[in-house]
Amino acid sequence: MSRRSWAPTNSTEKTMRNSRTVSGQRIDSIQGAAAYVGVDPKTIRRWIAAGHIQGFRAGPRLIRVSLDEIDAMMRPIPAAVVA
């Protein structure tokens, strides 16, 4: 069985092309951020509502999120200790 290393998917590559840099932060839409992390857009909305990440409103319906905040929120899973 071969092991595959993580490689960005087409949706992640597309998200990286479509994200914008504003004031040194990479920002993207809710849908783009969801594709970047690999979750449903509703999850991104829940993270905003729970205060895990900040949403930025740019008009009555347009919401953007910082991909840098999402990256900072991610934590590695500690390795299991084998006795």
Secondary structure, DSSP 8 states (H G I E B T S, - for coil): ---------HHHHHHHHH-EEETTEEEEEHHHHHHHHTS-HHHHHHHHHHTSS-EEE-SSS-EEEEHHHHHHH----------
